[in-house]
Amino acid sequence: MDSITILDPEAGDLSIREAIISEKQFVLVSSRNLLEANWDAIDRIKAVYKVCKENGVSFAVMCSASREDIEAFRKKHNFYAPFLVNDETELKAISRSN
């Protein structure tokens, strides 16, 4: 799951729910605030991503950051995993439900 193609350029929100739940395995890292989060364990997360890639397991980071913030994060941490963007309120609800 490195990219998603939108067939209708007028489409608004895009749901990838079916793509995620149809996967046999899917690793999702969630961050409510990408820039203010504690990334002391980034090397462990990068190692998990590497193992996922080697074993054909889908992996993504879900956050509420802008495209510019995601690119800055990728460069700062040399971490070029796929990113999914969601509303911070939704991410807060997700973090509270687990």
Salt bridges, closest charged atoms under 4 A:
GLU18 OE2 - ARG17 NH1 3.19
GLU54 OE2 - LYS50 NZ 3.99
GLU71 OE2 - ARG74 NH1 2.74
